Amino acid sequence: MNNKLSLRQKLIVPFLIFTGMIVVGIRSMYKGMLLHQNWRVALAALGVVCFTTLLCFLVVTVFKQEKQKA
């Protein structure tokens, strides 16, 4: 198969997944605060940090690849 998708097009789905997981983590942190569940807040904060790091890495990679092609 001849795949003519650009790197940006290939990484749209992971970008949306990482963004969605960040939103889920923030909502979980809020719910944990409302229910006074420290373990939920801690796990959600860890998840948000991890997915934010992955999202930043993804964006930086895309911009570096596009800069090299230009």
Phi and psi in radians as a Rosetta constraint file:
Dihedral C 1 N 2 CA 2 C 2 CIRCULARHARMONIC -1.699 0.35
Dihedral N 2 CA 2 C 2 N 3 CIRCULARHARMONIC 1.860 0.35
Dihedral C 2 N 3 CA 3 C 3 CIRCULARHARMONIC -1.705 0.35
Dihedral N 3 CA 3 C 3 N 4 CIRCULARHARMONIC 1.999 0.35
Dihedral C 3 N 4 CA 4 C 4 CIRCULARHARMONIC -1.836 0.35
Dihedral N 4 CA 4 C 4 N 5 CIRCULARHARMONIC 0.340 0.35
Dihedral C 4 N 5 CA 5 C 5 CIRCULARHARMONIC -1.350 0.35
Dihedral N 5 CA 5 C 5 N 6 CIRCULARHARMONIC 2.470 0.35
Dihedral C 5 N 6 CA 6 C 6 CIRCULARHARMONIC -1.342 0.35
Dihedral N 6 CA 6 C 6 N 7 CIRCULARHARMONIC 2.922 0.35
Dihedral C 6 N 7 CA 7 C 7 CIRCULARHARMONIC -1.074 0.35
Dihedral N 7 CA 7 C 7 N 8 CIRCULARHARMONIC -0.676 0.35
Dihedral C 7 N 8 CA 8 C 8 CIRCULARHARMONIC -1.084 0.35
Dihedral N 8 CA 8 C 8 N 9 CIRCULARHARMONIC -0.729 0.35
Dihedral C 8 N 9 CA 9 C 9 CIRCULARHARMONIC -1.181 0.35
Dihedral N 9 CA 9 C 9 N 10 CIRCULARHARMONIC -0.633 0.35
Dihedral C 9 N 10 CA 10 C 10 CIRCULARHARMONIC -1.183 0.35
Dihedral N 10 CA 10 C 10 N 11 CIRCULARHARMONIC -0.521 0.35
Dihedral C 10 N 11 CA 11 C 11 CIRCULARHARMONIC -1.731 0.35
Dihedral N 11 CA 11 C 11 N 12 CIRCULARHARMONIC 0.190 0.35
Dihedral C 11 N 12 CA 12 C 12 CIRCULARHARMONIC -1.116 0.35
Dihedral N 12 CA 12 C 12 N 13 CIRCULARHARMONIC -0.795 0.35
Dihedral C 12 N 13 CA 13 C 13 CIRCULARHARMONIC -1.121 0.35
Dihedral N 13 CA 13 C 13 N 14 CIRCULARHARMONIC -0.850 0.35
Dihedral C 13 N 14 CA 14 C 14 CIRCULARHARMONIC -1.045 0.35
Dihedral N 14 CA 14 C 14 N 15 CIRCULARHARMONIC -0.634 0.35
Dihedral C 14 N 15 CA 15 C 15 CIRCULARHARMONIC -1.054 0.35
Dihedral N 15 CA 15 C 15 N 16 CIRCULARHARMONIC -0.808 0.35
Dihedral C 15 N 16 CA 16 C 16 CIRCULARHARMONIC -1.148 0.35
Dihedral N 16 CA 16 C 16 N 17 CIRCULARHARMONIC -0.664 0.35
Dihedral C 16 N 17 CA 17 C 17 CIRCULARHARMONIC -1.135 0.35
Dihedral N 17 CA 17 C 17 N 18 CIRCULARHARMONIC -0.827 0.35
Dihedral C 17 N 18 CA 18 C 18 CIRCULARHARMONIC -1.094 0.35
Dihedral N 18 CA 18 C 18 N 19 CIRCULARHARMONIC -0.729 0.35
Dihedral C 18 N 19 CA 19 C 19 CIRCULARHARMONIC -1.103 0.35
Dihedral N 19 CA 19 C 19 N 20 CIRCULARHARMONIC -0.741 0.35
Dihedral C 19 N 20 CA 20 C 20 CIRCULARHARMONIC -1.103 0.35
Dihedral N 20 CA 20 C 20 N 21 CIRCULARHARMONIC -0.692 0.35
Dihedral C 20 N 21 CA 21 C 21 CIRCULARHARMONIC -1.195 0.35
Dihedral N 21 CA 21 C 21 N 22 CIRCULARHARMONIC -0.566 0.35
Dihedral C 21 N 22 CA 22 C 22 CIRCULARHARMONIC -1.135 0.35
Dihedral N 22 CA 22 C 22 N 23 CIRCULARHARMONIC -0.755 0.35
Dihedral C 22 N 23 CA 23 C 23 CIRCULARHARMONIC -1.107 0.35
Dihedral N 23 CA 23 C 23 N 24 CIRCULARHARMONIC -0.750 0.35
Dihedral C 23 N 24 CA 24 C 24 CIRCULARHARMONIC -1.073 0.35
Dihedral N 24 CA 24 C 24 N 25 CIRCULARHARMONIC -0.721 0.35
Dihedral C 24 N 25 CA 25 C 25 CIRCULARHARMONIC -1.122 0.35
Dihedral N 25 CA 25 C 25 N 26 CIRCULARHARMONIC -0.705 0.35
Dihedral C 25 N 26 CA 26 C 26 CIRCULARHARMONIC -1.151 0.35
Dihedral N 26 CA 26 C 26 N 27 CIRCULARHARMONIC -0.718 0.35
Dihedral C 26 N 27 CA 27 C 27 CIRCULARHARMONIC -1.128 0.35
Dihedral N 27 CA 27 C 27 N 28 CIRCULARHARMONIC -0.663 0.35
Dihedral C 27 N 28 CA 28 C 28 CIRCULARHARMONIC -1.176 0.35
Dihedral N 28 CA 28 C 28 N 29 CIRCULARHARMONIC -0.650 0.35
Dihedral C 28 N 29 CA 29 C 29 CIRCULARHARMONIC -1.084 0.35
Dihedral N 29 CA 29 C 29 N 30 CIRCULARHARMONIC -0.774 0.35
Dihedral C 29 N 30 CA 30 C 30 CIRCULARHARMONIC -1.083 0.35
Dihedral N 30 CA 30 C 30 N 31 CIRCULARHARMONIC -0.787 0.35
Dihedral C 30 N 31 CA 31 C 31 CIRCULARHARMONIC -1.140 0.35
Dihedral N 31 CA 31 C 31 N 32 CIRCULARHARMONIC -0.669 0.35
Dihedral C 31 N 32 CA 32 C 32 CIRCULARHARMONIC -1.109 0.35
Dihedral N 32 CA 32 C 32 N 33 CIRCULARHARMONIC -0.639 0.35
Dihedral C 32 N 33 CA 33 C 33 CIRCULARHARMONIC -1.184 0.35
Dihedral N 33 CA 33 C 33 N 34 CIRCULARHARMONIC -0.704 0.35
Dihedral C 33 N 34 CA 34 C 34 CIRCULARHARMONIC -1.143 0.35
Dihedral N 34 CA 34 C 34 N 35 CIRCULARHARMONIC -0.643 0.35
Dihedral C 34 N 35 CA 35 C 35 CIRCULARHARMONIC -1.638 0.35
Dihedral N 35 CA 35 C 35 N 36 CIRCULARHARMONIC 0.073 0.35
Dihedral C 35 N 36 CA 36 C 36 CIRCULARHARMONIC 0.971 0.35
Dihedral N 36 CA 36 C 36 N 37 CIRCULARHARMONIC 0.812 0.35
Dihedral C 36 N 37 CA 37 C 37 CIRCULARHARMONIC -1.927 0.35
Dihedral N 37 CA 37 C 37 N 38 CIRCULARHARMONIC 1.681 0.35
Dihedral C 37 N 38 CA 38 C 38 CIRCULARHARMONIC -1.103 0.35
Dihedral N 38 CA 38 C 38 N 39 CIRCULARHARMONIC -0.624 0.35
Dihedral C 38 N 39 CA 39 C 39 CIRCULARHARMONIC -1.102 0.35
Dihedral N 39 CA 39 C 39 N 40 CIRCULARHARMONIC -0.659 0.35
Dihedral C 39 N 40 CA 40 C 40 CIRCULARHARMONIC -1.190 0.35
Dihedral N 40 CA 40 C 40 N 41 CIRCULARHARMONIC -0.714 0.35
Dihedral C 40 N 41 CA 41 C 41 CIRCULARHARMONIC -1.118 0.35
Dihedral N 41 CA 41 C 41 N 42 CIRCULARHARMONIC -0.754 0.35
Dihedral C 41 N 42 CA 42 C 42 CIRCULARHARMONIC -1.134 0.35
Dihedral N 42 CA 42 C 42 N 43 CIRCULARHARMONIC -0.795 0.35
Dihedral C 42 N 43 CA 43 C 43 CIRCULARHARMONIC -1.148 0.35
Dihedral N 43 CA 43 C 43 N 44 CIRCULARHARMONIC -0.703 0.35
Dihedral C 43 N 44 CA 44 C 44 CIRCULARHARMONIC -1.154 0.35
Dihedral N 44 CA 44 C 44 N 45 CIRCULARHARMONIC -0.703 0.35
Dihedral C 44 N 45 CA 45 C 45 CIRCULARHARMONIC -1.110 0.35
Dihedral N 45 CA 45 C 45 N 46 CIRCULARHARMONIC -0.718 0.35
Dihedral C 45 N 46 CA 46 C 46 CIRCULARHARMONIC -1.096 0.35
Dihedral N 46 CA 46 C 46 N 47 CIRCULARHARMONIC -0.747 0.35
Dihedral C 46 N 47 CA 47 C 47 CIRCULARHARMONIC -1.114 0.35
Dihedral N 47 CA 47 C 47 N 48 CIRCULARHARMONIC -0.726 0.35
Dihedral C 47 N 48 CA 48 C 48 CIRCULARHARMONIC -1.105 0.35
Dihedral N 48 CA 48 C 48 N 49 CIRCULARHARMONIC -0.737 0.35
Dihedral C 48 N 49 CA 49 C 49 CIRCULARHARMONIC -1.102 0.35
Dihedral N 49 CA 49 C 49 N 50 CIRCULARHARMONIC -0.783 0.35
Dihedral C 49 N 50 CA 50 C 50 CIRCULARHARMONIC -1.101 0.35
Dihedral N 50 CA 50 C 50 N 51 CIRCULARHARMONIC -0.837 0.35
Dihedral C 50 N 51 CA 51 C 51 CIRCULARHARMONIC -1.230 0.35
Dihedral N 51 CA 51 C 51 N 52 CIRCULARHARMONIC -0.543 0.35
Dihedral C 51 N 52 CA 52 C 52 CIRCULARHARMONIC -1.168 0.35
Dihedral N 52 CA 52 C 52 N 53 CIRCULARHARMONIC -0.701 0.35
Dihedral C 52 N 53 CA 53 C 53 CIRCULARHARMONIC -1.083 0.35
Dihedral N 53 CA 53 C 53 N 54 CIRCULARHARMONIC -0.799 0.35
Dihedral C 53 N 54 CA 54 C 54 CIRCULARHARMONIC -1.096 0.35
Dihedral N 54 CA 54 C 54 N 55 CIRCULARHARMONIC -0.704 0.35
Dihedral C 54 N 55 CA 55 C 55 CIRCULARHARMONIC -1.123 0.35
Dihedral N 55 CA 55 C 55 N 56 CIRCULARHARMONIC -0.756 0.35
Dihedral C 55 N 56 CA 56 C 56 CIRCULARHARMONIC -1.110 0.35
Dihedral N 56 CA 56 C 56 N 57 CIRCULARHARMONIC -0.729 0.35
Dihedral C 56 N 57 CA 57 C 57 CIRCULARHARMONIC -1.073 0.35
Dihedral N 57 CA 57 C 57 N 58 CIRCULARHARMONIC -0.722 0.35
Dihedral C 57 N 58 CA 58 C 58 CIRCULARHARMONIC -1.096 0.35
Dihedral N 58 CA 58 C 58 N 59 CIRCULARHARMONIC -0.801 0.35
Dihedral C 58 N 59 CA 59 C 59 CIRCULARHARMONIC -1.150 0.35
Dihedral N 59 CA 59 C 59 N 60 CIRCULARHARMONIC -0.753 0.35
Dihedral C 59 N 60 CA 60 C 60 CIRCULARHARMONIC -1.099 0.35
Dihedral N 60 CA 60 C 60 N 61 CIRCULARHARMONIC -0.719 0.35
Dihedral C 60 N 61 CA 61 C 61 CIRCULARHARMONIC -1.078 0.35
Dihedral N 61 CA 61 C 61 N 62 CIRCULARHARMONIC -0.768 0.35
Dihedral C 61 N 62 CA 62 C 62 CIRCULARHARMONIC -1.100 0.35
Dihedral N 62 CA 62 C 62 N 63 CIRCULARHARMONIC -0.789 0.35
Dihedral C 62 N 63 CA 63 C 63 CIRCULARHARMONIC -1.151 0.35
Dihedral N 63 CA 63 C 63 N 64 CIRCULARHARMONIC -0.649 0.35
Dihedral C 63 N 64 CA 64 C 64 CIRCULARHARMONIC -1.136 0.35
Dihedral N 64 CA 64 C 64 N 65 CIRCULARHARMONIC -0.748 0.35
Dihedral C 64 N 65 CA 65 C 65 CIRCULARHARMONIC -1.119 0.35
Dihedral N 65 CA 65 C 65 N 66 CIRCULARHARMONIC -0.731 0.35
Dihedral C 65 N 66 CA 66 C 66 CIRCULARHARMONIC -1.203 0.35
Dihedral N 66 CA 66 C 66 N 67 CIRCULARHARMONIC -0.581 0.35
Dihedral C 66 N 67 CA 67 C 67 CIRCULARHARMONIC -1.203 0.35
Dihedral N 67 CA 67 C 67 N 68 CIRCULARHARMONIC -0.645 0.35
Dihedral C 67 N 68 CA 68 C 68 CIRCULARHARMONIC -1.177 0.35
Dihedral N 68 CA 68 C 68 N 69 CIRCULARHARMONIC -0.610 0.35
Dihedral C 68 N 69 CA 69 C 69 CIRCULARHARMONIC -1.286 0.35
Dihedral N 69 CA 69 C 69 N 70 CIRCULARHARMONIC -0.472 0.35
